[in-house]
Amino acid sequence: MVSKVKKVLAYITREHKGRTQLLVLTHPNSPEAGLQVPAGTVDEGENTEDAVLREAIEETGLKALRVVRKLGVFDYANTYTGQTNERHVFHLLAPSDTVETWEWLETGGGAVPDHEGHLFAFYWVDLDASFQLAGNQGDYLHKLEL
C-alpha cells in the first residue's frame, strides 16, 4: 500500500504597482527542482491552516503573512518519494512592500543545522505572466480570487 502524506502549498500573493504577483522560489543548489511555491509537511496533530502559515514563514523568512482562505485539496503521486501527497492549497497575502528578491536558508525553524538546510531564492512573478510550476504545484492557481 502506498502511504499518504498530508502536505500544504502556499500561494503567497501581493499587490505591487497595480499588479497581482505570486511568490515563487528556485533551489540554487538543485536547479533541476524547477520553479516552486512554498510548501511542506503537516506535523502530527497540526491543522492545515496552522501548517501552511508555519511552513510559509519557515521557508521564506517573512513574518507578516496572513491566510486568506483554503483553495482546495488534491492528491499528488510523488514519483520521487513513492508517496501520495494529500495537498492542501492555501492563498496567503504578503504586504505590498515585501522585497523584490531574496535568498533564505530553510532549517525547519532551526530543527536542522545550517549545513543541512535548503537554500531558496525567492522572487515575484505577475500572475498573468507565463510560467510553469514544478510538480503540479500550479494546479489551483485558477482558484485565486483576486
N, CA, C and O atoms as CSV, one atom per row, in Angstrom:
chain,resi,resn,atom,element,x,y,z
A,1,MET,N,N,0.837,-1.190,0.000
A,1,MET,CA,C,0.000,0.000,0.000
A,1,MET,C,C,0.876,1.246,0.000
A,1,MET,O,O,1.865,1.317,0.731
A,2,VAL,N,N,0.515,2.222,-0.815
A,2,VAL,CA,C,1.262,3.473,-0.895
A,2,VAL,C,C,0.830,4.379,0.262
A,2,VAL,O,O,-0.361,4.574,0.505
A,3,SER,N,N,1.819,4.922,0.962
A,3,SER,CA,C,1.492,5.804,2.092
A,3,SER,C,C,1.048,7.178,1.593
A,3,SER,O,O,1.471,7.636,0.532
A,4,LYS,N,N,0.185,7.828,2.383
A,4,LYS,CA,C,-0.301,9.167,2.055
A,4,LYS,C,C,0.227,10.140,3.094
A,4,LYS,O,O,0.104,9.914,4.298
A,5,VAL,N,N,0.816,11.224,2.611
A,5,VAL,CA,C,1.394,12.230,3.489
A,5,VAL,C,C,0.643,13.544,3.288
A,5,VAL,O,O,0.442,13.989,2.158
A,6,LYS,N,N,0.231,14.158,4.399
A,6,LYS,CA,C,-0.511,15.419,4.338
A,6,LYS,C,C,0.484,16.566,4.138
A,6,LYS,O,O,1.411,16.743,4.928
A,7,LYS,N,N,0.275,17.337,3.072
A,7,LYS,CA,C,1.155,18.454,2.708
A,7,LYS,C,C,0.337,19.732,2.559
A,7,LYS,O,O,-0.888,19.692,2.436
A,8,VAL,N,N,1.034,20.862,2.572
A,8,VAL,CA,C,0.414,22.161,2.310
A,8,VAL,C,C,1.193,22.883,1.221
A,8,VAL,O,O,2.413,22.748,1.120
A,9,LEU,N,N,0.474,23.653,0.406
A,9,LEU,CA,C,1.067,24.529,-0.608
A,9,LEU,C,C,0.602,25.948,-0.318
A,9,LEU,O,O,-0.568,26.169,-0.006
A,10,ALA,N,N,1.511,26.906,-0.419
A,10,ALA,CA,C,1.192,28.302,-0.142
A,10,ALA,C,C,1.303,29.141,-1.414
A,10,ALA,O,O,2.397,29.339,-1.944
A,11,TYR,N,N,0.165,29.628,-1.894
A,11,TYR,CA,C,0.169,30.630,-2.957
A,11,TYR,C,C,0.192,31.984,-2.262
A,11,TYR,O,O,-0.842,32.492,-1.827
A,12,ILE,N,N,1.386,32.558,-2.164
A,12,ILE,CA,C,1.553,33.843,-1.496
A,12,ILE,C,C,1.518,34.931,-2.558
A,12,ILE,O,O,2.334,34.939,-3.480
A,13,THR,N,N,0.572,35.846,-2.423
A,13,THR,CA,C,0.459,36.934,-3.400
A,13,THR,C,C,0.675,38.275,-2.713
A,13,THR,O,O,0.619,38.395,-1.489
A,14,ARG,N,N,0.922,39.275,-3.547
A,14,ARG,CA,C,0.982,40.666,-3.103
A,14,ARG,C,C,0.470,41.529,-4.236
A,14,ARG,O,O,0.504,41.136,-5.402
A,15,GLU,N,N,0.000,42.695,-3.883
A,15,GLU,CA,C,-0.364,43.713,-4.868
A,15,GLU,C,C,0.820,44.659,-4.956
A,15,GLU,O,O,1.276,45.198,-3.948
A,16,HIS,N,N,1.317,44.857,-6.180
A,16,HIS,CA,C,2.504,45.697,-6.354
A,16,HIS,C,C,2.391,46.469,-7.662
A,16,HIS,O,O,2.330,45.878,-8.740
A,17,LYS,N,N,2.365,47.785,-7.558
A,17,LYS,CA,C,2.281,48.668,-8.723
A,17,LYS,C,C,1.106,48.288,-9.627
A,17,LYS,O,O,1.231,48.248,-10.851
A,18,GLY,N,N,-0.038,48.011,-8.994
A,18,GLY,CA,C,-1.253,47.716,-9.739
A,18,GLY,C,C,-1.338,46.309,-10.304
A,18,GLY,O,O,-2.244,46.013,-11.083
A,19,ARG,N,N,-0.415,45.440,-9.926
A,19,ARG,CA,C,-0.412,44.070,-10.448
A,19,ARG,C,C,-0.428,43.079,-9.278
A,19,ARG,O,O,0.122,43.341,-8.208
A,20,THR,N,N,-1.069,41.948,-9.515
A,20,THR,CA,C,-1.039,40.872,-8.525
A,20,THR,C,C,0.120,39.958,-8.868
A,20,THR,O,O,0.250,39.492,-10.000
A,21,GLN,N,N,0.959,39.711,-7.876
A,21,GLN,CA,C,2.147,38.889,-8.087
A,21,GLN,C,C,2.140,37.684,-7.158
A,21,GLN,O,O,1.606,37.738,-6.049
A,22,LEU,N,N,2.742,36.597,-7.630
A,22,LEU,CA,C,2.870,35.350,-6.885
A,22,LEU,C,C,4.329,35.156,-6.490
A,22,LEU,O,O,5.235,35.363,-7.296
A,23,LEU,N,N,4.544,34.755,-5.241
A,23,LEU,CA,C,5.893,34.457,-4.775
A,23,LEU,C,C,6.297,33.059,-5.233
A,23,LEU,O,O,5.593,32.082,-4.975
A,24,VAL,N,N,7.435,32.975,-5.913
A,24,VAL,CA,C,7.969,31.700,-6.378
A,24,VAL,C,C,9.402,31.544,-5.882
A,24,VAL,O,O,10.043,32.507,-5.459
A,25,LEU,N,N,9.882,30.312,-5.944
A,25,LEU,CA,C,11.238,30.046,-5.479
A,25,LEU,C,C,11.930,29.055,-6.399
A,25,LEU,O,O,11.300,28.259,-7.095
A,26,THR,N,N,13.245,29.138,-6.371
A,26,THR,CA,C,14.088,28.137,-7.010
A,26,THR,C,C,15.065,27.628,-5.958
A,26,THR,O,O,15.241,28.243,-4.906
A,27,HIS,N,N,15.688,26.512,-6.254
A,27,HIS,CA,C,16.706,25.916,-5.391
A,27,HIS,C,C,18.055,26.138,-6.075
A,27,HIS,O,O,18.403,25.380,-6.980
A,28,PRO,N,N,18.824,27.153,-5.672
A,28,PRO,CA,C,20.106,27.408,-6.338
A,28,PRO,C,C,21.041,26.199,-6.354
A,28,PRO,O,O,21.823,26.035,-7.291
A,29,ASN,N,N,20.968,25.354,-5.327
A,29,ASN,CA,C,21.843,24.177,-5.269
A,29,ASN,C,C,21.249,22.957,-5.960
A,29,ASN,O,O,21.918,21.932,-6.095
A,30,SER,N,N,19.988,23.060,-6.402
A,30,SER,CA,C,19.311,21.960,-7.105
A,30,SER,C,C,18.392,22.539,-8.178
A,30,SER,O,O,17.171,22.436,-8.058
A,31,PRO,N,N,18.957,23.149,-9.227
A,31,PRO,CA,C,18.117,23.805,-10.234
A,31,PRO,C,C,17.135,22.863,-10.929
A,31,PRO,O,O,16.119,23.308,-11.464
A,32,GLU,N,N,17.435,21.572,-10.922
A,32,GLU,CA,C,16.533,20.605,-11.551
A,32,GLU,C,C,15.182,20.516,-10.836
A,32,GLU,O,O,14.230,19.961,-11.385
A,33,ALA,N,N,15.092,21.058,-9.616
A,33,ALA,CA,C,13.834,21.029,-8.859
A,33,ALA,C,C,12.780,21.935,-9.485
A,33,ALA,O,O,11.590,21.781,-9.209
A,34,GLY,N,N,13.204,22.878,-10.325
A,34,GLY,CA,C,12.262,23.736,-11.030
A,34,GLY,C,C,11.690,24.854,-10.177
A,34,GLY,O,O,12.084,25.057,-9.028
A,35,LEU,N,N,10.754,25.566,-10.771
A,35,LEU,CA,C,10.088,26.699,-10.131
A,35,LEU,C,C,8.991,26.178,-9.205
A,35,LEU,O,O,8.168,25.356,-9.607
A,36,GLN,N,N,8.987,26.661,-7.969
A,36,GLN,CA,C,8.056,26.151,-6.972
A,36,GLN,C,C,7.453,27.282,-6.143
A,36,GLN,O,O,7.842,28.444,-6.262
A,37,VAL,N,N,6.490,26.905,-5.298
A,37,VAL,CA,C,5.950,27.792,-4.271
A,37,VAL,C,C,6.285,27.166,-2.917
A,37,VAL,O,O,6.578,25.973,-2.847
A,38,PRO,N,N,6.246,27.958,-1.839
A,38,PRO,CA,C,6.493,27.379,-0.517
A,38,PRO,C,C,5.507,26.243,-0.219
A,38,PRO,O,O,4.316,26.340,-0.515
A,39,ALA,N,N,6.026,25.185,0.363
A,39,ALA,CA,C,5.218,24.007,0.642
A,39,ALA,C,C,5.894,23.201,1.743
A,39,ALA,O,O,7.062,23.424,2.059
A,40,GLY,N,N,5.152,22.261,2.323
A,40,GLY,CA,C,5.763,21.428,3.340
A,40,GLY,C,C,4.796,20.423,3.915
A,40,GLY,O,O,3.660,20.286,3.460
A,41,THR,N,N,5.272,19.722,4.926
A,41,THR,CA,C,4.532,18.634,5.551
A,41,THR,C,C,3.787,19.125,6.783
A,41,THR,O,O,4.296,19.930,7.562
A,42,VAL,N,N,2.576,18.622,6.938
A,42,VAL,CA,C,1.768,18.930,8.114
A,42,VAL,C,C,2.256,18.035,9.257
A,42,VAL,O,O,2.353,16.818,9.101
A,43,ASP,N,N,2.559,18.644,10.398
A,43,ASP,CA,C,3.000,17.870,11.559
A,43,ASP,C,C,1.829,17.099,12.158
A,43,ASP,O,O,0.669,17.480,11.996
A,44,GLU,N,N,2.148,16.017,12.846
A,44,GLU,CA,C,1.135,15.195,13.535
A,44,GLU,C,C,0.322,16.083,14.481
A,44,GLU,O,O,0.887,16.791,15.315
A,45,GLY,N,N,-1.008,16.039,14.346
A,45,GLY,CA,C,-1.897,16.804,15.213
A,45,GLY,C,C,-2.065,18.269,14.836
A,45,GLY,O,O,-2.826,18.987,15.486
A,46,GLU,N,N,-1.372,18.724,13.802
A,46,GLU,CA,C,-1.425,20.131,13.378
A,46,GLU,C,C,-2.535,20.309,12.347
A,46,GLU,O,O,-2.696,19.464,11.467
A,47,ASN,N,N,-3.306,21.400,12.442
A,47,ASN,CA,C,-4.305,21.638,11.399
A,47,ASN,C,C,-3.622,22.279,10.194
A,47,ASN,O,O,-2.559,22.888,10.318
A,48,THR,N,N,-4.240,22.132,9.042
A,48,THR,CA,C,-3.582,22.541,7.790
A,48,THR,C,C,-3.389,24.050,7.689
A,48,THR,O,O,-2.411,24.497,7.089
A,49,GLU,N,N,-4.296,24.854,8.261
A,49,GLU,CA,C,-4.113,26.309,8.197
A,49,GLU,C,C,-2.903,26.739,9.025
A,49,GLU,O,O,-2.125,27.586,8.587
A,50,ASP,N,N,-2.739,26.169,10.207
A,50,ASP,CA,C,-1.551,26.469,11.010
A,50,ASP,C,C,-0.295,25.984,10.293
A,50,ASP,O,O,0.735,26.658,10.318
A,51,ALA,N,N,-0.378,24.816,9.655
A,51,ALA,CA,C,0.779,24.242,8.962
A,51,ALA,C,C,1.226,25.113,7.797
A,51,ALA,O,O,2.425,25.325,7.617
A,52,VAL,N,N,0.289,25.620,7.004
A,52,VAL,CA,C,0.692,26.421,5.844
A,52,VAL,C,C,1.347,27.728,6.291
A,52,VAL,O,O,2.307,28.187,5.672
A,53,LEU,N,N,0.833,28.320,7.354
A,53,LEU,CA,C,1.444,29.559,7.846
A,53,LEU,C,C,2.834,29.271,8.416
A,53,LEU,O,O,3.777,30.019,8.158
A,54,ARG,N,N,2.963,28.196,9.182
A,54,ARG,CA,C,4.272,27.824,9.740
A,54,ARG,C,C,5.275,27.547,8.622
A,54,ARG,O,O,6.389,28.072,8.635
A,55,GLU,N,N,4.876,26.722,7.656
A,55,GLU,CA,C,5.777,26.378,6.550
A,55,GLU,C,C,6.169,27.616,5.739
A,55,GLU,O,O,7.332,27.778,5.370
A,56,ALA,N,N,5.197,28.485,5.466
A,56,ALA,CA,C,5.485,29.692,4.684
A,56,ALA,C,C,6.495,30.576,5.408
A,56,ALA,O,O,7.411,31.110,4.781
A,57,ILE,N,N,6.340,30.735,6.708
A,57,ILE,CA,C,7.281,31.561,7.487
A,57,ILE,C,C,8.652,30.893,7.534
A,57,ILE,O,O,9.668,31.558,7.333
A,58,GLU,N,N,8.694,29.567,7.800
A,58,GLU,CA,C,9.974,28.854,7.856
A,58,GLU,C,C,10.716,28.925,6.533
A,58,GLU,O,O,11.933,29.106,6.514
A,59,GLU,N,N,9.991,28.784,5.419
A,59,GLU,CA,C,10.656,28.707,4.114
A,59,GLU,C,C,11.010,30.064,3.527
A,59,GLU,O,O,11.946,30.161,2.734
A,60,THR,N,N,10.277,31.123,3.903
A,60,THR,CA,C,10.515,32.435,3.297
A,60,THR,C,C,11.208,33.423,4.218
A,60,THR,O,O,11.897,34.329,3.750
A,61,GLY,N,N,11.032,33.258,5.524
A,61,GLY,CA,C,11.525,34.234,6.482
A,61,GLY,C,C,10.575,35.408,6.670
A,61,GLY,O,O,10.834,36.286,7.493
A,62,LEU,N,N,9.474,35.434,5.914
A,62,LEU,CA,C,8.501,36.526,6.018
A,62,LEU,C,C,7.611,36.310,7.237
A,62,LEU,O,O,7.080,35.217,7.433
A,63,LYS,N,N,7.448,37.329,8.044
A,63,LYS,CA,C,6.646,37.209,9.261
A,63,LYS,C,C,5.245,37.800,9.104
A,63,LYS,O,O,4.333,37.408,9.832
A,64,ALA,N,N,5.056,38.727,8.178
A,64,ALA,CA,C,3.796,39.475,8.066
A,64,ALA,C,C,2.838,38.851,7.047
A,64,ALA,O,O,2.193,39.561,6.275
A,65,LEU,N,N,2.752,37.529,7.056
A,65,LEU,CA,C,1.846,36.840,6.133
A,65,LEU,C,C,0.516,36.591,6.833
A,65,LEU,O,O,0.457,36.424,8.051
A,66,ARG,N,N,-0.551,36.569,6.035
A,66,ARG,CA,C,-1.839,36.178,6.604
A,66,ARG,C,C,-2.548,35.235,5.639
A,66,ARG,O,O,-2.456,35.379,4.420
A,67,VAL,N,N,-3.254,34.274,6.212
A,67,VAL,CA,C,-4.010,33.314,5.415
A,67,VAL,C,C,-5.289,33.998,4.934
A,67,VAL,O,O,-6.038,34.564,5.730
A,68,VAL,N,N,-5.530,33.941,3.619
A,68,VAL,CA,C,-6.761,34.480,3.047
A,68,VAL,C,C,-7.840,33.407,3.086
A,68,VAL,O,O,-8.916,33.618,3.645
A,69,ARG,N,N,-7.544,32.246,2.484
A,69,ARG,CA,C,-8.520,31.146,2.506
A,69,ARG,C,C,-7.892,29.881,1.930
A,69,ARG,O,O,-6.851,29.916,1.273
A,70,LYS,N,N,-8.563,28.766,2.200
A,70,LYS,CA,C,-8.169,27.483,1.631
A,70,LYS,C,C,-8.785,27.385,0.241
A,70,LYS,O,O,-9.963,27.689,0.055
A,71,LEU,N,N,-7.983,26.958,-0.735
A,71,LEU,CA,C,-8.446,26.865,-2.120
A,71,LEU,C,C,-8.902,25.464,-2.493
A,71,LEU,O,O,-9.702,25.305,-3.415
A,72,GLY,N,N,-8.408,24.443,-1.798
A,72,GLY,CA,C,-8.819,23.084,-2.117
A,72,GLY,C,C,-7.807,22.055,-1.675
A,72,GLY,O,O,-6.791,22.375,-1.057
A,73,VAL,N,N,-8.108,20.797,-2.008
A,73,VAL,CA,C,-7.273,19.651,-1.656
A,73,VAL,C,C,-7.198,18.736,-2.874
A,73,VAL,O,O,-8.201,18.510,-3.551
A,74,PHE,N,N,-6.005,18.212,-3.147
A,74,PHE,CA,C,-5.889,17.211,-4.203
A,74,PHE,C,C,-4.744,16.258,-3.887
A,74,PHE,O,O,-3.805,16.610,-3.173
A,75,ASP,N,N,-4.835,15.066,-4.420
A,75,ASP,CA,C,-3.774,14.076,-4.251
A,75,ASP,C,C,-2.768,14.207,-5.388
A,75,ASP,O,O,-3.131,14.422,-6.545
A,76,TYR,N,N,-1.502,14.074,-5.031
A,76,TYR,CA,C,-0.408,14.139,-5.994
A,76,TYR,C,C,0.490,12.931,-5.777
A,76,TYR,O,O,0.993,12.714,-4.675
A,77,ALA,N,N,0.690,12.150,-6.822
A,77,ALA,CA,C,1.575,10.983,-6.747
A,77,ALA,C,C,3.016,11.459,-6.900
A,77,ALA,O,O,3.451,11.800,-7.999
A,78,ASN,N,N,3.744,11.480,-5.801
A,78,ASN,CA,C,5.126,11.946,-5.798
A,78,ASN,C,C,6.029,10.801,-6.248
A,78,ASN,O,O,6.312,9.879,-5.483
A,79,THR,N,N,6.471,10.874,-7.482
A,79,THR,CA,C,7.296,9.796,-8.039
A,79,THR,C,C,8.682,9.761,-7.395
A,79,THR,O,O,9.334,8.717,-7.401
A,80,TYR,N,N,9.137,10.877,-6.844
A,80,TYR,CA,C,10.446,10.939,-6.203
A,80,TYR,C,C,10.461,10.136,-4.902
A,80,TYR,O,O,11.421,9.419,-4.619
A,81,THR,N,N,9.376,10.263,-4.101
A,81,THR,CA,C,9.319,9.571,-2.806
A,81,THR,C,C,8.507,8.280,-2.855
A,81,THR,O,O,8.618,7.440,-1.962
A,82,GLY,N,N,7.691,8.122,-3.898
A,82,GLY,CA,C,6.807,6.964,-3.984
A,82,GLY,C,C,5.564,7.100,-3.131
A,82,GLY,O,O,4.781,6.157,-3.015
A,83,GLN,N,N,5.375,8.267,-2.532
A,83,GLN,CA,C,4.225,8.514,-1.666
A,83,GLN,C,C,3.145,9.284,-2.418
A,83,GLN,O,O,3.404,9.926,-3.435
A,84,THR,N,N,1.939,9.201,-1.893
A,84,THR,CA,C,0.871,10.071,-2.364
A,84,THR,C,C,0.803,11.246,-1.401
A,84,THR,O,O,0.675,11.062,-0.191
A,85,ASN,N,N,0.889,12.454,-1.945
A,85,ASN,CA,C,0.776,13.658,-1.132
A,85,ASN,C,C,-0.650,14.174,-1.201
A,85,ASN,O,O,-1.168,14.436,-2.287
A,86,GLU,N,N,-1.283,14.319,-0.050
A,86,GLU,CA,C,-2.589,14.957,0.041
A,86,GLU,C,C,-2.310,16.445,0.231
A,86,GLU,O,O,-2.010,16.896,1.336
A,87,ARG,N,N,-2.413,17.197,-0.858
A,87,ARG,CA,C,-2.022,18.612,-0.849
A,87,ARG,C,C,-3.195,19.517,-0.508
A,87,ARG,O,O,-4.235,19.499,-1.167
A,88,HIS,N,N,-3.000,20.307,0.536
A,88,HIS,CA,C,-3.968,21.309,0.965
A,88,HIS,C,C,-3.420,22.660,0.499
A,88,HIS,O,O,-2.353,23.090,0.937
A,89,VAL,N,N,-4.151,23.317,-0.384
A,89,VAL,CA,C,-3.668,24.525,-1.053
A,89,VAL,C,C,-4.331,25.759,-0.434
A,89,VAL,O,O,-5.553,25.820,-0.295
A,90,PHE,N,N,-3.504,26.733,-0.068
A,90,PHE,CA,C,-3.998,27.955,0.568
A,90,PHE,C,C,-3.505,29.192,-0.167
A,90,PHE,O,O,-2.442,29.186,-0.787
A,91,HIS,N,N,-4.300,30.250,-0.085
A,91,HIS,CA,C,-3.907,31.578,-0.558
A,91,HIS,C,C,-3.486,32.373,0.668
A,91,HIS,O,O,-4.249,32.504,1.626
A,92,LEU,N,N,-2.265,32.902,0.633
A,92,LEU,CA,C,-1.750,33.774,1.678
A,92,LEU,C,C,-1.436,35.130,1.068
A,92,LEU,O,O,-1.161,35.229,-0.127
A,93,LEU,N,N,-1.475,36.163,1.878
A,93,LEU,CA,C,-1.217,37.523,1.410
A,93,LEU,C,C,0.016,38.074,2.107
A,93,LEU,O,O,0.168,37.946,3.322
A,94,ALA,N,N,0.899,38.691,1.319
A,94,ALA,CA,C,2.087,39.363,1.833
A,94,ALA,C,C,1.906,40.866,1.662
A,94,ALA,O,O,1.161,41.295,0.781
A,95,PRO,N,N,2.566,41.673,2.482
A,95,PRO,CA,C,2.494,43.124,2.313
A,95,PRO,C,C,3.016,43.550,0.938
A,95,PRO,O,O,3.926,42.927,0.390
A,96,SER,N,N,2.440,44.604,0.395
A,96,SER,CA,C,2.829,45.079,-0.943
A,96,SER,C,C,4.279,45.539,-1.000
A,96,SER,O,O,4.885,45.540,-2.071
A,97,ASP,N,N,4.844,45.932,0.148
A,97,ASP,CA,C,6.225,46.430,0.161
A,97,ASP,C,C,7.257,45.344,0.466
A,97,ASP,O,O,8.402,45.652,0.796
A,98,THR,N,N,6.855,44.070,0.358
A,98,THR,CA,C,7.814,42.976,0.546
A,98,THR,C,C,8.916,43.097,-0.505
A,98,THR,O,O,8.643,43.421,-1.660
A,99,VAL,N,N,10.147,42.838,-0.106
A,99,VAL,CA,C,11.288,42.997,-1.020
A,99,VAL,C,C,11.089,42.200,-2.308
A,99,VAL,O,O,10.336,41.226,-2.346
A,100,GLU,N,N,11.783,42.638,-3.364
A,100,GLU,CA,C,11.640,42.034,-4.693
A,100,GLU,C,C,12.231,40.633,-4.785
A,100,GLU,O,O,11.598,39.722,-5.319
A,101,THR,N,N,13.445,40.461,-4.266
A,101,THR,CA,C,14.138,39.177,-4.344
A,101,THR,C,C,14.942,38.972,-3.060
A,101,THR,O,O,15.378,39.938,-2.433
A,102,TRP,N,N,15.134,37.725,-2.679
A,102,TRP,CA,C,15.982,37.409,-1.548
A,102,TRP,C,C,16.280,35.914,-1.543
A,102,TRP,O,O,15.612,35.117,-2.202
A,103,GLU,N,N,17.310,35.569,-0.775
A,103,GLU,CA,C,17.619,34.164,-0.544
A,103,GLU,C,C,17.375,33.870,0.928
A,103,GLU,O,O,17.529,34.740,1.785
A,104,TRP,N,N,16.987,32.615,1.209
A,104,TRP,CA,C,16.678,32.225,2.581
A,104,TRP,C,C,17.139,30.790,2.782
A,104,TRP,O,O,16.891,29.919,1.948
A,105,LEU,N,N,17.810,30.559,3.896
A,105,LEU,CA,C,18.243,29.212,4.254
A,105,LEU,C,C,17.194,28.616,5.182
A,105,LEU,O,O,17.038,29.062,6.319
A,106,GLU,N,N,16.482,27.618,4.702
A,106,GLU,CA,C,15.411,26.989,5.467
A,106,GLU,C,C,15.994,25.850,6.286
A,106,GLU,O,O,16.598,24.921,5.749
A,107,THR,N,N,15.799,25.940,7.614
A,107,THR,CA,C,16.356,24.939,8.529
A,107,THR,C,C,15.269,24.305,9.399
A,107,THR,O,O,15.549,23.826,10.498
A,108,GLY,N,N,14.030,24.305,8.904
A,108,GLY,CA,C,12.944,23.717,9.689
A,108,GLY,C,C,12.732,24.445,10.992
A,108,GLY,O,O,12.475,23.831,12.028
A,109,GLY,N,N,12.842,25.773,10.935
A,109,GLY,CA,C,12.678,26.560,12.159
A,109,GLY,C,C,13.806,26.327,13.150
A,109,GLY,O,O,13.621,26.481,14.357
A,110,GLY,N,N,14.978,25.954,12.637
A,110,GLY,CA,C,16.132,25.697,13.489
A,110,GLY,C,C,16.282,24.236,13.889
A,110,GLY,O,O,17.170,23.896,14.671
A,111,ALA,N,N,15.419,23.366,13.356
A,111,ALA,CA,C,15.463,21.942,13.705
A,111,ALA,C,C,16.678,21.225,13.125
A,111,ALA,O,O,17.118,20.209,13.663
A,112,VAL,N,N,17.223,21.752,12.026
A,112,VAL,CA,C,18.416,21.158,11.425
A,112,VAL,C,C,19.517,22.210,11.351
A,112,VAL,O,O,19.222,23.401,11.243
A,113,PRO,N,N,20.784,21.791,11.407
A,113,PRO,CA,C,21.879,22.756,11.310
A,113,PRO,C,C,21.933,23.408,9.923
A,113,PRO,O,O,21.451,22.846,8.939
A,114,ASP,N,N,22.521,24.590,9.867
A,114,ASP,CA,C,22.591,25.338,8.610
A,114,ASP,C,C,23.142,24.504,7.460
A,114,ASP,O,O,22.625,24.588,6.346
A,115,HIS,N,N,24.174,23.702,7.700
A,115,HIS,CA,C,24.778,22.935,6.605
A,115,HIS,C,C,23.847,21.861,6.052
A,115,HIS,O,O,24.122,21.300,4.991
A,116,GLU,N,N,22.747,21.563,6.750
A,116,GLU,CA,C,21.768,20.606,6.263
A,116,GLU,C,C,20.503,21.293,5.738
A,116,GLU,O,O,19.581,20.629,5.262
A,117,GLY,N,N,20.466,22.618,5.828
A,117,GLY,CA,C,19.290,23.361,5.389
A,117,GLY,C,C,19.188,23.430,3.872
A,117,GLY,O,O,20.085,22.998,3.148
A,118,HIS,N,N,18.070,23.985,3.412
A,118,HIS,CA,C,17.821,24.158,1.980
A,118,HIS,C,C,17.866,25.642,1.648
A,118,HIS,O,O,17.171,26.447,2.268
A,119,LEU,N,N,18.688,25.999,0.666
A,119,LEU,CA,C,18.774,27.379,0.220
A,119,LEU,C,C,17.719,27.624,-0.850
A,119,LEU,O,O,17.664,26.916,-1.856
A,120,PHE,N,N,16.880,28.635,-0.625
A,120,PHE,CA,C,15.839,29.025,-1.568
A,120,PHE,C,C,16.113,30.434,-2.063
A,120,PHE,O,O,16.550,31.294,-1.299
A,121,ALA,N,N,15.856,30.669,-3.345
A,121,ALA,CA,C,15.943,32.008,-3.937
A,121,ALA,C,C,14.524,32.421,-4.334
A,121,ALA,O,O,13.873,31.740,-5.126
A,122,PHE,N,N,14.052,33.531,-3.784
A,122,PHE,CA,C,12.675,33.981,-3.988
A,122,PHE,C,C,12.597,35.183,-4.909
A,122,PHE,O,O,13.484,36.036,-4.926
A,123,TYR,N,N,11.520,35.230,-5.672
A,123,TYR,CA,C,11.180,36.405,-6.462
A,123,TYR,C,C,9.698,36.359,-6.795
A,123,TYR,O,O,9.035,35.342,-6.589
A,124,TRP,N,N,9.187,37.462,-7.310
A,124,TRP,CA,C,7.762,37.606,-7.632
A,124,TRP,C,C,7.542,37.507,-9.128
A,124,TRP,O,O,8.345,38.006,-9.916
A,125,VAL,N,N,6.450,36.860,-9.520
A,125,VAL,CA,C,6.042,36.831,-10.927
A,125,VAL,C,C,4.624,37.381,-11.014
A,125,VAL,O,O,3.796,37.133,-10.137
A,126,ASP,N,N,4.357,38.124,-12.074
A,126,ASP,CA,C,2.991,38.594,-12.306
A,126,ASP,C,C,2.113,37.381,-12.567
A,126,ASP,O,O,2.495,36.481,-13.315
A,127,LEU,N,N,0.939,37.357,-11.953
A,127,LEU,CA,C,0.056,36.204,-12.127
A,127,LEU,C,C,-0.396,36.014,-13.567
A,127,LEU,O,O,-0.720,34.900,-13.976
A,128,ASP,N,N,-0.418,37.099,-14.336
A,128,ASP,CA,C,-0.843,36.960,-15.735
A,128,ASP,C,C,0.325,36.663,-16.671
A,128,ASP,O,O,0.141,36.610,-17.887
A,129,ALA,N,N,1.523,36.468,-16.121
A,129,ALA,CA,C,2.692,36.110,-16.933
A,129,ALA,C,C,2.674,34.612,-17.219
A,129,ALA,O,O,1.930,33.854,-16.595
A,130,SER,N,N,3.491,34.207,-18.156
A,130,SER,CA,C,3.605,32.789,-18.493
A,130,SER,C,C,4.720,32.168,-17.655
A,130,SER,O,O,5.883,32.556,-17.768
A,131,PHE,N,N,4.352,31.197,-16.811
A,131,PHE,CA,C,5.337,30.469,-16.017
A,131,PHE,C,C,4.753,29.101,-15.694
A,131,PHE,O,O,3.538,28.910,-15.739
A,132,GLN,N,N,5.618,28.159,-15.372
A,132,GLN,CA,C,5.198,26.790,-15.082
A,132,GLN,C,C,5.788,26.354,-13.756
A,132,GLN,O,O,7.007,26.361,-13.583
A,133,LEU,N,N,4.929,25.974,-12.815
A,133,LEU,CA,C,5.395,25.466,-11.534
A,133,LEU,C,C,5.636,23.961,-11.629
A,133,LEU,O,O,4.887,23.243,-12.291
A,134,ALA,N,N,6.674,23.499,-10.969
A,134,ALA,CA,C,7.046,22.083,-10.988
A,134,ALA,C,C,6.039,21.244,-10.192
A,134,ALA,O,O,5.347,21.749,-9.308
A,135,GLY,N,N,5.978,19.970,-10.523
A,135,GLY,CA,C,5.235,19.007,-9.729
A,135,GLY,C,C,3.765,19.307,-9.518
A,135,GLY,O,O,3.226,19.043,-8.443
A,136,ASN,N,N,3.114,19.852,-10.523
A,136,ASN,CA,C,1.687,20.172,-10.450
A,136,ASN,C,C,1.342,21.181,-9.348
A,136,ASN,O,O,0.192,21.244,-8.914
A,137,GLN,N,N,2.310,21.960,-8.896
A,137,GLN,CA,C,2.032,22.928,-7.846
A,137,GLN,C,C,1.110,24.052,-8.313
A,137,GLN,O,O,0.497,24.727,-7.485
A,138,GLY,N,N,1.003,24.261,-9.605
A,138,GLY,CA,C,0.153,25.330,-10.121
A,138,GLY,C,C,-1.280,24.926,-10.393
A,138,GLY,O,O,-2.045,25.723,-10.935
A,139,ASP,N,N,-1.667,23.720,-10.035
A,139,ASP,CA,C,-2.990,23.204,-10.387
A,139,ASP,C,C,-4.160,24.008,-9.823
A,139,ASP,O,O,-5.263,23.939,-10.366
A,140,TYR,N,N,-3.950,24.760,-8.762
A,140,TYR,CA,C,-5.053,25.513,-8.143
A,140,TYR,C,C,-4.905,27.019,-8.298
A,140,TYR,O,O,-5.658,27.772,-7.679
A,141,LEU,N,N,-3.964,27.474,-9.099
A,141,LEU,CA,C,-3.802,28.913,-9.309
A,141,LEU,C,C,-5.068,29.562,-9.849
A,141,LEU,O,O,-5.362,30.715,-9.533
A,142,HIS,N,N,-5.816,28.826,-10.662
A,142,HIS,CA,C,-7.046,29.375,-11.259
A,142,HIS,C,C,-8.112,29.659,-10.192
A,142,HIS,O,O,-9.089,30.352,-10.474
A,143,LYS,N,N,-7.939,29.137,-8.983
A,143,LYS,CA,C,-8.918,29.344,-7.915
A,143,LYS,C,C,-8.654,30.601,-7.097
A,143,LYS,O,O,-9.442,30.948,-6.217
A,144,LEU,N,N,-7.548,31.283,-7.384
A,144,LEU,CA,C,-7.269,32.537,-6.674
A,144,LEU,C,C,-8.319,33.573,-7.100
A,144,LEU,O,O,-8.537,33.790,-8.292
A,145,GLU,N,N,-8.958,34.202,-6.127
A,145,GLU,CA,C,-9.928,35.270,-6.403
A,145,GLU,C,C,-9.231,36.584,-6.100
A,145,GLU,O,O,-9.056,36.961,-4.941
A,146,LEU,N,N,-8.840,37.269,-7.152
A,146,LEU,CA,C,-8.052,38.485,-6.956
A,146,LEU,C,C,-8.821,39.721,-7.383
A,146,LEU,O,O,-8.305,40.834,-7.285
